């Protein structure tokens, strides 16, 4: 899944190690998320969003969220 | 590239527990030969072996949960793949045995085969995230 973690981190001049420390994960995990090889769990995604004061969907997905096929998605 | 180290869960505590369980399995196997098959003492020793293995699994699982998210993910993926492979291998070999191939004592070989396949699986899956 596309994400903007690398850009957000770079904008704050943090190293991967700094971000890893703030998120209480390994630097390898941060690297795998930034290179889009690993999608974080929901708790970790929420933690990242809170850290950057953004919503999860502003960091992850880049508008790729779609309604499930074959379901009525009309509201009201 | 940054190396992922999922084997950090095998710390000194897990290694000591593994060696303890191995020692108990050897000693209890030796002791059980002194008793008649299906005797109470022999069954009790066998239950002790099962309990020791269960404790080791619990200790390893606990150690894995101490790892960070990605390393845990790698372990669980590897365990799922290895479990599927082992079930297929054991069930598949049963068919081959019926076809006349030699019998394999899985009570001896299942644990080492599982451990080896798990280690290979972890290394293989970890490469995807580097």
N, CA and C atoms of all chains as a GROMACS GRO file, in nm:
protein
  618
    1UNK      N    1   0.084  -0.120   0.000
    1UNK     CA    2   0.000   0.000   0.000
    1UNK      C    3   0.088   0.125   0.000
    2UNK      N    4   0.047   0.220  -0.085
    2UNK     CA    5   0.125   0.344  -0.090
    2UNK      C    6   0.112   0.420   0.042
    3UNK      N    7   0.218   0.488   0.078
    3UNK     CA    8   0.211   0.571   0.199
    3UNK      C    9   0.312   0.684   0.189
    4UNK      N   10   0.294   0.782   0.276
    4UNK     CA   11   0.382   0.900   0.273
    4UNK      C   12   0.466   0.911   0.399
    5UNK      N   13   0.495   0.797   0.458
    5UNK     CA   14   0.572   0.798   0.584
    5UNK      C   15   0.712   0.856   0.561
    6UNK      N   16   0.776   0.816   0.452
    6UNK     CA   17   0.912   0.864   0.427
    6UNK      C   18   0.914   1.017   0.415
    7UNK      N   19   0.819   1.072   0.340
    7UNK     CA   20   0.814   1.218   0.319
    7UNK      C   21   0.785   1.290   0.451
    8UNK      N   22   0.693   1.235   0.529
    8UNK     CA   23   0.658   1.297   0.657
    8UNK      C   24   0.777   1.294   0.753
    9UNK      N   25   0.848   1.185   0.752
    9UNK     CA   26   0.966   1.172   0.839
    9UNK      C   27   1.075   1.269   0.795
   10UNK      N   28   1.098   1.273   0.662
   10UNK     CA   29   1.203   1.360   0.609
   10UNK      C   30   1.172   1.507   0.638
   11UNK      N   31   1.044   1.542   0.633
   11UNK     CA   32   1.004   1.682   0.658
   11UNK      C   33   1.039   1.724   0.801
   12UNK      N   34   1.048   1.628   0.889
   12UNK     CA   35   1.082   1.658   1.030
   12UNK      C   36   1.231   1.631   1.059
   13UNK      N   37   1.303   1.596   0.955
   13UNK     CA   38   1.447   1.566   0.967
   13UNK      C   39   1.476   1.455   1.067
   14UNK      N   40   1.387   1.357   1.071
   14UNK     CA   41   1.409   1.242   1.159
   14UNK      C   42   1.475   1.132   1.077
   15UNK      N   43   1.559   1.056   1.143
   15UNK     CA   44   1.615   0.936   1.078
   15UNK      C   45   1.514   0.822   1.096
   16UNK      N   46   1.536   0.713   1.024
   16UNK     CA   47   1.449   0.596   1.043
   16UNK      C   48   1.457   0.546   1.188
   17UNK      N   49   1.576   0.556   1.244
   17UNK     CA   50   1.596   0.514   1.383
   17UNK      C   51   1.516   0.601   1.479
   18UNK      N   52   1.513   0.733   1.452
   18UNK     CA   53   1.435   0.824   1.538
   18UNK      C   54   1.288   0.786   1.535
   19UNK      N   55   1.238   0.765   1.413
   19UNK     CA   56   1.095   0.731   1.399
   19UNK      C   57   1.066   0.596   1.465
   20UNK      N   58   1.157   0.501   1.445
   20UNK     CA   59   1.138   0.369   1.504
   20UNK      C   60   1.130   0.379   1.657
   21UNK      N   61   1.214   0.465   1.713
   21UNK     CA   62   1.215   0.482   1.858
   21UNK      C   63   1.083   0.542   1.908
   22UNK      N   64   1.033   0.641   1.833
   22UNK     CA   65   0.906   0.706   1.872
   22UNK      C   66   0.788   0.609   1.861
   23UNK      N   67   0.799   0.514   1.767
   23UNK     CA   68   0.689   0.420   1.745
   23UNK      C   69   0.708   0.289   1.823
   24UNK      N   70   0.823   0.276   1.888
   24UNK     CA   71   0.857   0.154   1.963
   24UNK      C   72   0.858   0.030   1.873
   25UNK      N   73   0.915   0.046   1.755
   25UNK     CA   74   0.935  -0.068   1.664
   25UNK      C   75   1.081  -0.067   1.619
   26UNK      N   76   1.121  -0.166   1.541
   26UNK     CA   77   1.260  -0.169   1.494
   26UNK      C   78   1.275  -0.078   1.371
   27UNK      N   79   1.399  -0.039   1.344
   27UNK     CA   80   1.428   0.043   1.226
   27UNK      C   81   1.392  -0.034   1.099
   28UNK      N   82   1.407  -0.166   1.106
   28UNK     CA   83   1.374  -0.250   0.991
   28UNK      C   84   1.225  -0.243   0.958
   29UNK      N   85   1.144  -0.232   1.062
   29UNK     CA   86   0.999  -0.220   1.040
   29UNK      C   87   0.967  -0.088   0.971
   30UNK      N   88   1.028   0.020   1.017
   30UNK     CA   89   1.007   0.151   0.955
   30UNK      C   90   1.051   0.146   0.809
   31UNK      N   91   1.166   0.086   0.785
   31UNK     CA   92   1.217   0.076   0.649
   31UNK      C   93   1.121  -0.004   0.559
   32UNK      N   94   1.069  -0.115   0.611
   32UNK     CA   95   0.976  -0.199   0.532
   32UNK      C   96   0.846  -0.124   0.503
   33UNK      N   97   0.802  -0.042   0.597
   33UNK     CA   98   0.679   0.038   0.574
   33UNK      C   99   0.707   0.144   0.468
   34UNK      N  100   0.820   0.213   0.481
   34UNK     CA  101   0.853   0.320   0.386
   34UNK      C  102   0.872   0.268   0.244
   35UNK      N  103   0.929   0.151   0.232
   35UNK     CA  104   0.951   0.095   0.099
   35UNK      C  105   0.827   0.019   0.048
   36UNK      N  106   0.721   0.026   0.126
   36UNK     CA  107   0.590  -0.032   0.090
   36UNK      C  108   0.596  -0.183   0.072
   37UNK      N  109   0.688  -0.244   0.149
   37UNK     CA  110   0.695  -0.390   0.146
   37UNK      C  111   0.608  -0.450   0.257
   38UNK      N  112   0.576  -0.368   0.354
   38UNK     CA  113   0.497  -0.416   0.469
   38UNK      C  114   0.391  -0.312   0.505
   39UNK      N  115   0.268  -0.358   0.518
   39UNK     CA  116   0.159  -0.271   0.563
   39UNK      C  117   0.146  -0.286   0.714
   40UNK      N  118   0.154  -0.176   0.787
   40UNK     CA  119   0.149  -0.188   0.933
   40UNK      C  120   0.012  -0.233   0.982
   41UNK      N  121   0.010  -0.285   1.105
   41UNK     CA  122  -0.117  -0.321   1.167
   41UNK      C  123  -0.197  -0.193   1.193
   42UNK      N  124  -0.324  -0.209   1.221
   42UNK     CA  125  -0.407  -0.091   1.250
   42UNK      C  126  -0.355  -0.013   1.372
   43UNK      N  127  -0.321  -0.081   1.482
   43UNK     CA  128  -0.267  -0.004   1.596
   43UNK      C  129  -0.143   0.077   1.559
   44UNK      N  130  -0.053   0.016   1.478
   44UNK     CA  131   0.069   0.090   1.441
   44UNK      C  132   0.036   0.204   1.345
   45UNK      N  133  -0.058   0.180   1.252
   45UNK     CA  134  -0.098   0.286   1.160
   45UNK      C  135  -0.159   0.404   1.237
   46UNK      N  136  -0.238   0.374   1.337
   46UNK     CA  137  -0.299   0.480   1.420
   46UNK      C  138  -0.190   0.555   1.497
   47UNK      N  139  -0.092   0.481   1.543
   47UNK     CA  140   0.019   0.542   1.617
   47UNK      C  141   0.096   0.639   1.526
   48UNK      N  142   0.119   0.594   1.403
   48UNK     CA  143   0.190   0.679   1.305
   48UNK      C  144   0.108   0.804   1.276
   49UNK      N  145  -0.024   0.784   1.259
   49UNK     CA  146  -0.111   0.898   1.229
   49UNK      C  147  -0.111   0.998   1.344
   50UNK      N  148  -0.118   0.947   1.464
   50UNK     CA  149  -0.116   1.035   1.582
   50UNK      C  150   0.014   1.112   1.592
   51UNK      N  151   0.123   1.041   1.563
   51UNK     CA  152   0.255   1.104   1.572
   51UNK      C  153   0.268   1.220   1.475
   52UNK      N  154   0.212   1.205   1.354
   52UNK     CA  155   0.221   1.311   1.253
   52UNK      C  156   0.099   1.403   1.255
   53UNK      N  157   0.012   1.383   1.352
   53UNK     CA  158  -0.111   1.464   1.366
   53UNK      C  159  -0.193   1.465   1.237
   54UNK      N  160  -0.206   1.348   1.178
   54UNK     CA  161  -0.285   1.333   1.054
   54UNK      C  162  -0.382   1.216   1.072
   55UNK      N  163  -0.474   1.202   0.973
   55UNK     CA  164  -0.561   1.086   0.977
   55UNK      C  165  -0.492   0.970   0.903
   56UNK      N  166  -0.528   0.848   0.937
   56UNK     CA  167  -0.464   0.730   0.876
   56UNK      C  168  -0.474   0.736   0.724
   57UNK      N  169  -0.593   0.772   0.673
   57UNK     CA  170  -0.612   0.772   0.527
   57UNK      C  171  -0.535   0.886   0.458
   58UNK      N  172  -0.488   0.981   0.535
   58UNK     CA  173  -0.404   1.086   0.475
   58UNK      C  174  -0.259   1.037   0.457
   59UNK      N  175  -0.223   0.933   0.529
   59UNK     CA  176  -0.086   0.878   0.520
   59UNK      C  177  -0.083   0.752   0.434
   60UNK      N  178  -0.184   0.668   0.452
   60UNK     CA  179  -0.185   0.538   0.383
   60UNK      C  180  -0.294   0.532   0.277
   61UNK      N  181  -0.263   0.465   0.166
   61UNK     CA  182  -0.365   0.430   0.068
   61UNK      C  183  -0.374   0.522  -0.049
   62UNK      N  184  -0.352   0.651  -0.032
   62UNK     CA  185  -0.358   0.749  -0.141
   62UNK      C  186  -0.486   0.737  -0.223
   63UNK      N  187  -0.600   0.733  -0.152
   63UNK     CA  188  -0.730   0.732  -0.218
   63UNK      C  189  -0.763   0.603  -0.289
   64UNK      N  190  -0.695   0.493  -0.248
   64UNK     CA  191  -0.722   0.364  -0.314
   64UNK      C  192  -0.839   0.289  -0.253
   65UNK      N  193  -0.898   0.344  -0.147
   65UNK     CA  194  -1.008   0.274  -0.080
   65UNK      C  195  -1.131   0.274  -0.170
   66UNK      N  196  -1.186   0.154  -0.192
   66UNK     CA  197  -1.304   0.141  -0.277
   66UNK      C  198  -1.414   0.069  -0.202
   67UNK      N  199  -1.538   0.097  -0.241
   67UNK     CA  200  -1.651   0.026  -0.180
   67UNK      C  201  -1.648  -0.119  -0.226
   68UNK      N  202  -1.687  -0.214  -0.136
   68UNK     CA  203  -1.690  -0.355  -0.179
   68UNK      C  204  -1.786  -0.375  -0.296
   69UNK      N  205  -1.747  -0.464  -0.389
   69UNK     CA  206  -1.830  -0.487  -0.507
   69UNK      C  207  -1.958  -0.560  -0.468
   70UNK      N  208  -2.066  -0.529  -0.538
   70UNK     CA  209  -2.191  -0.602  -0.520
   70UNK      C  210  -2.269  -0.561  -0.397
   71UNK      N  211  -2.229  -0.452  -0.335
   71UNK     CA  212  -2.302  -0.407  -0.217
   71UNK      C  213  -2.362  -0.270  -0.243
   72UNK      N  214  -2.476  -0.248  -0.182
   72UNK     CA  215  -2.541  -0.119  -0.195
   72UNK      C  216  -2.472  -0.022  -0.101
   73UNK      N  217  -2.405   0.076  -0.157
   73UNK     CA  218  -2.329   0.170  -0.074
   73UNK      C  219  -2.401   0.302  -0.054
   74UNK      N  220  -2.529   0.306  -0.099
   74UNK     CA  221  -2.605   0.431  -0.083
   74UNK      C  222  -2.635   0.454   0.065
   75UNK      N  223  -2.623   0.575   0.105
   75UNK     CA  224  -2.651   0.612   0.244
   75UNK      C  225  -2.792   0.670   0.254
   76UNK      N  226  -2.863   0.640   0.365
   76UNK     CA  227  -2.994   0.698   0.394
   76UNK      C  228  -3.101   0.649   0.306
   77UNK      N  229   1.975  -0.131   0.223
   77UNK     CA  230   1.911  -0.252   0.273
   77UNK      C  231   1.937  -0.265   0.424
   78UNK      N  232   1.837  -0.307   0.496
   78UNK     CA  233   1.857  -0.326   0.640
   78UNK      C  234   1.816  -0.468   0.676
   79UNK      N  235   1.902  -0.535   0.749
   79UNK     CA  236   1.876  -0.675   0.782
   79UNK      C  237   1.772  -0.686   0.893
   80UNK      N  238   1.679  -0.776   0.871
   80UNK     CA  239   1.578  -0.803   0.974
   80UNK      C  240   1.631  -0.919   1.058
   81UNK      N  241   1.613  -0.909   1.189
   81UNK     CA  242   1.668  -1.013   1.276
   81UNK      C  243   1.556  -1.082   1.356
   82UNK      N  244   1.477  -1.164   1.289
   82UNK     CA  245   1.366  -1.226   1.361
   82UNK      C  246   1.410  -1.334   1.460
   83UNK      N  247   1.537  -1.378   1.449
   83UNK     CA  248   1.583  -1.484   1.539
   83UNK      C  249   1.624  -1.430   1.677
   84UNK      N  250   1.603  -1.300   1.696
   84UNK     CA  251   1.633  -1.242   1.828
   84UNK      C  252   1.546  -1.302   1.939
   85UNK      N  253   1.433  -1.363   1.898
   85UNK     CA  254   1.344  -1.422   2.000
   85UNK      C  255   1.411  -1.541   2.068
   86UNK      N  256   1.512  -1.601   2.000
   86UNK     CA  257   1.580  -1.715   2.060
   86UNK      C  258   1.693  -1.663   2.149
   87UNK      N  259   1.651  -1.601   2.257
   87UNK     CA  260   1.748  -1.542   2.350
   87UNK      C  261   1.797  -1.649   2.447
   88UNK      N  262   1.877  -1.605   2.545
   88UNK     CA  263   1.939  -1.702   2.637
   88UNK      C  264   1.833  -1.782   2.713
   89UNK      N  265   1.720  -1.717   2.747
   89UNK     CA  266   1.617  -1.789   2.824
   89UNK      C  267   1.557  -1.903   2.743
   90UNK      N  268   1.530  -1.875   2.615
   90UNK     CA  269   1.471  -1.978   2.529
   90UNK      C  270   1.572  -2.089   2.503
   91UNK      N  271   1.699  -2.052   2.488
   91UNK     CA  272   1.802  -2.154   2.463
   91UNK      C  273   1.817  -2.244   2.586
   92UNK      N  274   1.818  -2.183   2.705
   92UNK     CA  275   1.828  -2.262   2.828
   92UNK      C  276   1.706  -2.353   2.842
   93UNK      N  277   1.587  -2.299   2.813
   93UNK     CA  278   1.465  -2.380   2.821
   93UNK      C  279   1.470  -2.496   2.722
   94UNK      N  280   1.520  -2.469   2.601
   94UNK     CA  281   1.530  -2.573   2.498
   94UNK      C  282   1.625  -2.684   2.542
   95UNK      N  283   1.741  -2.642   2.598
   95UNK     CA  284   1.838  -2.742   2.643
   95UNK      C  285   1.782  -2.823   2.760
   96UNK      N  286   1.708  -2.756   2.848
   96UNK     CA  287   1.645  -2.824   2.962
   96UNK      C  288   1.545  -2.928   2.915
   97UNK      N  289   1.462  -2.888   2.819
   97UNK     CA  290   1.362  -2.981   2.765
   97UNK      C  291   1.430  -3.098   2.695
   98UNK      N  292   1.536  -3.068   2.618
   98UNK     CA  293   1.609  -3.175   2.548
   98UNK      C  294   1.666  -3.274   2.649
   99UNK      N  295   1.725  -3.221   2.757
   99UNK     CA  296   1.784  -3.308   2.861
   99UNK      C  297   1.675  -3.393   2.925
  100UNK      N  298   1.561  -3.332   2.953
  100UNK     CA  299   1.451  -3.406   3.016
  100UNK      C  300   1.398  -3.516   2.923
  101UNK      N  301   1.390  -3.486   2.794
  101UNK     CA  302   1.341  -3.586   2.697
  101UNK      C  303   1.436  -3.706   2.692
  102UNK      N  304   1.566  -3.678   2.694
  102UNK     CA  305   1.664  -3.788   2.689
  102UNK      C  306   1.658  -3.871   2.817
  103UNK      N  307   1.657  -3.801   2.933
  103UNK     CA  308   1.655  -3.872   3.062
  103UNK      C  309   1.526  -3.951   3.078
  104UNK      N  310   1.413  -3.889   3.044
  104UNK     CA  311   1.284  -3.958   3.063
  104UNK      C  312   1.271  -4.076   2.967
  105UNK      N  313   1.326  -4.063   2.847
  105UNK     CA  314   1.323  -4.176   2.753
  105UNK      C  315   1.405  -4.293   2.809
  106UNK      N  316   1.519  -4.259   2.866
  106UNK     CA  317   1.606  -4.362   2.925
  106UNK      C  318   1.536  -4.428   3.044
  107UNK      N  319   1.472  -4.345   3.129
  107UNK     CA  320   1.401  -4.397   3.247
  107UNK      C  321   1.284  -4.486   3.207
  108UNK      N  322   1.214  -4.446   3.102
  108UNK     CA  323   1.092  -4.520   3.064
  108UNK      C  324   1.122  -4.662   3.020
  109UNK      N  325   1.246  -4.688   2.979
  109UNK     CA  326   1.283  -4.824   2.937
  109UNK      C  327   1.284  -4.921   3.055
  110UNK      N  328   1.291  -4.865   3.176
  110UNK     CA  329   1.293  -4.951   3.296
  110UNK      C  330   1.154  -5.004   3.330
  111UNK      N  331   1.053  -4.948   3.269
  111UNK     CA  332   0.915  -4.988   3.302
  111UNK      C  333   0.851  -5.060   3.184
  112UNK      N  334   0.753  -5.142   3.218
  112UNK     CA  335   0.682  -5.217   3.113
  112UNK      C  336   0.599  -5.122   3.028
  113UNK      N  337   0.581  -5.155   2.899
  113UNK     CA  338   0.497  -5.070   2.814
  113UNK      C  339   0.355  -5.060   2.871
  114UNK      N  340   0.297  -4.941   2.860
  114UNK     CA  341   0.160  -4.910   2.907
  114UNK      C  342   0.148  -4.912   3.059
  115UNK      N  343   0.262  -4.923   3.131
  115UNK     CA  344   0.254  -4.916   3.278
  115UNK      C  345   0.230  -4.771   3.320
  116UNK      N  346   0.180  -4.755   3.441
  116UNK     CA  347   0.148  -4.620   3.491
  116UNK      C  348   0.268  -4.527   3.488
  117UNK      N  349   0.383  -4.581   3.530
  117UNK     CA  350   0.504  -4.499   3.537
  117UNK      C  351   0.547  -4.452   3.397
  118UNK      N  352   0.534  -4.542   3.301
  118UNK     CA  353   0.577  -4.509   3.164
  118UNK      C  354   0.484  -4.403   3.102
  119UNK      N  355   0.354  -4.421   3.130
  119UNK     CA  356   0.256  -4.322   3.080
  119UNK      C  357   0.282  -4.186   3.145
  120UNK      N  358   0.314  -4.190   3.273
  120UNK     CA  359   0.342  -4.066   3.346
  120UNK      C  360   0.464  -3.994   3.288
  121UNK      N  361   0.568  -4.072   3.258
  121UNK     CA  362   0.688  -4.013   3.197
  121UNK      C  363   0.657  -3.955   3.058
  122UNK      N  364   0.574  -4.027   2.983
  122UNK     CA  365   0.536  -3.977   2.850
  122UNK      C  366   0.458  -3.846   2.863
  123UNK      N  367   0.369  -3.841   2.962
  123UNK     CA  368   0.294  -3.716   2.984
  123UNK      C  369   0.388  -3.602   3.024
  124UNK      N  370   0.492  -3.639   3.098
  124UNK     CA  371   0.594  -3.539   3.134
  124UNK      C  372   0.666  -3.485   3.011
  125UNK      N  373   0.688  -3.573   2.914
  125UNK     CA  374   0.753  -3.530   2.788
  125UNK      C  375   0.661  -3.437   2.710
  126UNK      N  376   0.533  -3.473   2.706
  126UNK     CA  377   0.436  -3.386   2.637
  126UNK      C  378   0.431  -3.248   2.705
  127UNK      N  379   0.427  -3.250   2.838
  127UNK     CA  380   0.421  -3.124   2.913
  127UNK      C  381   0.544  -3.038   2.888
  128UNK      N  382   0.662  -3.103   2.882
  128UNK     CA  383   0.786  -3.028   2.858
  128UNK      C  384   0.784  -2.962   2.720
  129UNK      N  385   0.735  -3.037   2.621
  129UNK     CA  386   0.726  -2.980   2.486
  129UNK      C  387   0.628  -2.863   2.482
  130UNK      N  388   0.516  -2.880   2.552
  130UNK     CA  389   0.415  -2.773   2.556
  130UNK      C  390   0.473  -2.648   2.622
  131UNK      N  391   0.550  -2.668   2.729
  131UNK     CA  392   0.613  -2.554   2.798
  131UNK      C  393   0.712  -2.483   2.705
  132UNK      N  394   0.785  -2.562   2.627
  132UNK     CA  395   0.882  -2.504   2.534
  132UNK      C  396   0.811  -2.421   2.427
  133UNK      N  397   0.701  -2.475   2.376
  133UNK     CA  398   0.622  -2.401   2.276
  133UNK      C  399   0.573  -2.271   2.337
  134UNK      N  400   0.524  -2.276   2.461
  134UNK     CA  401   0.475  -2.157   2.530
  134UNK      C  402   0.588  -2.054   2.546
  135UNK      N  403   0.707  -2.102   2.586
  135UNK     CA  404   0.821  -2.011   2.606
  135UNK      C  405   0.861  -1.943   2.475
  136UNK      N  406   0.862  -2.021   2.366
  136UNK     CA  407   0.900  -1.964   2.236
  136UNK      C  408   0.794  -1.864   2.190
  137UNK      N  409   0.667  -1.903   2.207
  137UNK     CA  410   0.558  -1.812   2.166
  137UNK      C  411   0.568  -1.680   2.243
  138UNK      N  412   0.595  -1.691   2.372
  138UNK     CA  413   0.606  -1.571   2.455
  138UNK      C  414   0.722  -1.483   2.406
  139UNK      N  415   0.831  -1.549   2.369
  139UNK     CA  416   0.948  -1.475   2.323
  139UNK      C  417   0.918  -1.406   2.189
  140UNK      N  418   0.842  -1.473   2.104
  140UNK     CA  419   0.807  -1.413   1.974
  140UNK      C  420   0.722  -1.288   1.995
  141UNK      N  421   0.633  -1.292   2.093
  141UNK     CA  422   0.546  -1.176   2.116
  141UNK      C  423   0.625  -1.055   2.168
  142UNK      N  424   0.749  -1.078   2.213
  142UNK     CA  425   0.833  -0.966   2.258
  142UNK      C  426   0.899  -0.895   2.139
  143UNK      N  427   0.898  -0.961   2.023
  143UNK     CA  428   0.959  -0.899   1.904
  143UNK      C  429   0.872  -0.786   1.852
  144UNK      N  430   0.928  -0.706   1.763
  144UNK     CA  431   0.846  -0.598   1.708
  144UNK      C  432   0.754  -0.655   1.601
  145UNK      N  433   0.667  -0.568   1.553
  145UNK     CA  434   0.555  -0.610   1.468
  145UNK      C  435   0.598  -0.688   1.343
  146UNK      N  436   0.696  -0.638   1.272
  146UNK     CA  437   0.737  -0.702   1.146
  146UNK      C  438   0.797  -0.840   1.171
  147UNK      N  439   0.880  -0.850   1.275
  147UNK     CA  440   0.943  -0.979   1.306
  147UNK      C  441   0.837  -1.083   1.346
  148UNK      N  442   0.738  -1.039   1.424
  148UNK     CA  443   0.627  -1.129   1.460
  148UNK      C  444   0.553  -1.175   1.335
  149UNK      N  445   0.528  -1.081   1.246
  149UNK     CA  446   0.457  -1.110   1.122
  149UNK      C  447   0.533  -1.216   1.041
  150UNK      N  448   0.664  -1.202   1.036
  150UNK     CA  449   0.747  -1.298   0.962
  150UNK      C  450   0.736  -1.438   1.025
  151UNK      N  451   0.744  -1.443   1.159
  151UNK     CA  452   0.734  -1.572   1.227
  151UNK      C  453   0.599  -1.637   1.203
  152UNK      N  454   0.491  -1.562   1.214
  152UNK     CA  455   0.357  -1.620   1.199
  152UNK      C  456   0.334  -1.667   1.055
  153UNK      N  457   0.387  -1.592   0.960
  153UNK     CA  458   0.375  -1.635   0.820
  153UNK      C  459   0.451  -1.766   0.799
  154UNK      N  460   0.573  -1.771   0.853
  154UNK     CA  461   0.656  -1.891   0.837
  154UNK      C  462   0.590  -2.010   0.905
  155UNK      N  463   0.535  -1.989   1.026
  155UNK     CA  464   0.470  -2.099   1.098
  155UNK      C  465   0.349  -2.151   1.021
  156UNK      N  466   0.273  -2.061   0.961
  156UNK     CA  467   0.155  -2.103   0.884
  156UNK      C  468   0.197  -2.187   0.764
  157UNK      N  469   0.301  -2.143   0.694
  157UNK     CA  470   0.349  -2.216   0.576
  157UNK      C  471   0.402  -2.354   0.618
  158UNK      N  472   0.483  -2.354   0.724
  158UNK     CA  473   0.544  -2.480   0.769
  158UNK      C  474   0.438  -2.577   0.820
  159UNK      N  475   0.338  -2.528   0.891
  159UNK     CA  476   0.231  -2.616   0.939
  159UNK      C  477   0.160  -2.682   0.822
  160UNK      N  478   0.132  -2.604   0.719
  160UNK     CA  479   0.065  -2.659   0.600
  160UNK      C  480   0.154  -2.763   0.531
  161UNK      N  481   0.283  -2.732   0.522
  161UNK     CA  482   0.377  -2.824   0.456
  161UNK      C  483   0.389  -2.954   0.537
  162UNK      N  484   0.397  -2.941   0.671
  162UNK     CA  485   0.413  -3.060   0.755
  162UNK      C  486   0.290  -3.149   0.748
  163UNK      N  487   0.173  -3.090   0.754
  163UNK     CA  488   0.050  -3.170   0.746
  163UNK      C  489   0.045  -3.243   0.612
  164UNK      N  490   0.081  -3.173   0.506
  164UNK     CA  491   0.081  -3.235   0.372
  164UNK      C  492   0.185  -3.347   0.366
  165UNK      N  493   0.303  -3.322   0.424
  165UNK     CA  494   0.410  -3.422   0.419
  165UNK      C  495   0.372  -3.547   0.498
  166UNK      N  496   0.318  -3.526   0.619
  166UNK     CA  497   0.286  -3.642   0.704
  166UNK      C  498   0.169  -3.721   0.645
  167UNK      N  499   0.065  -3.649   0.604
  167UNK     CA  500  -0.051  -3.717   0.544
  167UNK      C  501  -0.012  -3.780   0.410
  168UNK      N  502   0.069  -3.708   0.334
  168UNK     CA  503   0.112  -3.759   0.203
  168UNK      C  504   0.198  -3.883   0.217
  169UNK      N  505   0.287  -3.884   0.318
  169UNK     CA  506   0.374  -4.000   0.336
  169UNK      C  507   0.293  -4.123   0.377
  170UNK      N  508   0.182  -4.100   0.447
  170UNK     CA  509   0.096  -4.213   0.486
  170UNK      C  510   0.046  -4.286   0.361
  171UNK      N  511   0.013  -4.211   0.259
  171UNK     CA  512  -0.030  -4.275   0.133
  171UNK      C  513   0.085  -4.355   0.071
  172UNK      N  514   0.205  -4.296   0.076
  172UNK     CA  515   0.322  -4.364   0.018
  172UNK      C  516   0.356  -4.490   0.097
  173UNK      N  517   0.337  -4.484   0.231
  173UNK     CA  518   0.360  -4.603   0.314
  173UNK      C  519   0.269  -4.717   0.271
  174UNK      N  520   0.143  -4.681   0.247
  174UNK     CA  521   0.046  -4.784   0.205
  174UNK      C  522   0.083  -4.841   0.067
  175UNK      N  523   0.157  -4.760  -0.006
  175UNK     CA  524   0.200  -4.808  -0.138
  175UNK      C  525   0.328  -4.889  -0.130
  176UNK      N  526   0.379  -4.905  -0.009
  176UNK     CA  527   0.494  -4.993   0.010
  176UNK      C  528   0.625  -4.925   0.046
  177UNK      N  529   0.626  -4.793   0.054
  177UNK     CA  530   0.750  -4.723   0.092
  177UNK      C  531   0.774  -4.737   0.243
  178UNK      N  532   0.899  -4.723   0.288
  178UNK     CA  533   0.927  -4.744   0.431
  178UNK      C  534   0.853  -4.645   0.521
  179UNK      N  535   0.819  -4.693   0.641
  179UNK     CA  536   0.748  -4.609   0.738
  179UNK      C  537   0.844  -4.508   0.801
  180UNK      N  538   0.796  -4.390   0.828
  180UNK     CA  539   0.877  -4.288   0.899
  180UNK      C  540   0.817  -4.270   1.037
  181UNK      N  541   0.903  -4.276   1.139
  181UNK     CA  542   0.855  -4.253   1.276
  181UNK      C  543   0.846  -4.102   1.301
  182UNK      N  544   0.729  -4.045   1.276
  182UNK     CA  545   0.714  -3.899   1.286
  182UNK      C  546   0.729  -3.849   1.428
  183UNK      N  547   0.711  -3.938   1.529
  183UNK     CA  548   0.730  -3.893   1.668
  183UNK      C  549   0.876  -3.852   1.690
  184UNK      N  550   0.966  -3.908   1.607
  184UNK     CA  551   1.109  -3.873   1.617
  184UNK      C  552   1.143  -3.757   1.524
  185UNK      N  553   1.090  -3.762   1.401
  185UNK     CA  554   1.136  -3.668   1.298
  185UNK      C  555   1.051  -3.541   1.284
  186UNK      N  556   0.928  -3.543   1.335
  186UNK     CA  557   0.839  -3.427   1.312
  186UNK      C  558   0.896  -3.299   1.374
  187UNK      N  559   0.939  -3.305   1.500
  187UNK     CA  560   0.986  -3.184   1.568
  187UNK      C  561   1.112  -3.125   1.501
  188UNK      N  562   1.216  -3.210   1.474
  188UNK     CA  563   1.334  -3.152   1.406
  188UNK      C  564   1.300  -3.099   1.266
  189UNK      N  565   1.216  -3.173   1.193
  189UNK     CA  566   1.179  -3.128   1.057
  189UNK      C  567   1.102  -2.997   1.064
  190UNK      N  568   1.013  -2.987   1.162
  190UNK     CA  569   0.935  -2.864   1.178
  190UNK      C  570   1.027  -2.747   1.211
  191UNK      N  571   1.120  -2.770   1.304
  191UNK     CA  572   1.210  -2.662   1.348
  191UNK      C  573   1.299  -2.615   1.232
  192UNK      N  574   1.351  -2.712   1.157
  192UNK     CA  575   1.437  -2.677   1.043
  192UNK      C  576   1.358  -2.600   0.937
  193UNK      N  577   1.239  -2.650   0.906
  193UNK     CA  578   1.156  -2.583   0.805
  193UNK      C  579   1.114  -2.444   0.852
  194UNK      N  580   1.090  -2.429   0.980
  194UNK     CA  581   1.052  -2.299   1.037
  194UNK      C  582   1.167  -2.200   1.020
  195UNK      N  583   1.289  -2.245   1.054
  195UNK     CA  584   1.406  -2.157   1.041
  195UNK      C  585   1.426  -2.114   0.895
  196UNK      N  586   1.417  -2.211   0.804
  196UNK     CA  587   1.433  -2.180   0.661
  196UNK      C  588   1.321  -2.085   0.617
  197UNK      N  589   1.200  -2.111   0.664
  197UNK     CA  590   1.085  -2.027   0.629
  197UNK      C  591   1.102  -1.884   0.676
  198UNK      N  592   1.151  -1.868   0.798
  198UNK     CA  593   1.172  -1.733   0.852
  198UNK      C  594   1.277  -1.658   0.769
  199UNK      N  595   1.387  -1.728   0.736
  199UNK     CA  596   1.493  -1.662   0.657
  199UNK      C  597   1.440  -1.623   0.518
  200UNK      N  598   1.362  -1.713   0.460
  200UNK     CA  599   1.309  -1.691   0.325
  200UNK      C  600   1.209  -1.575   0.325
  201UNK      N  601   1.119  -1.574   0.422
  201UNK     CA  602   1.017  -1.468   0.426
  201UNK      C  603   1.080  -1.334   0.464
  202UNK      N  604   1.180  -1.337   0.555
  202UNK     CA  605   1.246  -1.212   0.598
  202UNK      C  606   1.310  -1.141   0.480
  203UNK      N  607   1.356  -1.218   0.381
  203UNK     CA  608   1.422  -1.157   0.263
  203UNK      C  609   1.328  -1.065   0.186
  204UNK      N  610   1.197  -1.098   0.193
  204UNK     CA  611   1.099  -1.015   0.120
  204UNK      C  612   1.092  -0.873   0.175
  205UNK      N  613   1.126  -0.858   0.302
  205UNK     CA  614   1.109  -0.728   0.368
  205UNK      C  615   1.240  -0.649   0.379
  206UNK      N  616   1.346  -0.703   0.323
  206UNK     CA  617   1.475  -0.632   0.333
  206UNK      C  618   1.494  -0.538   0.215
   0.00000   0.00000   0.00000
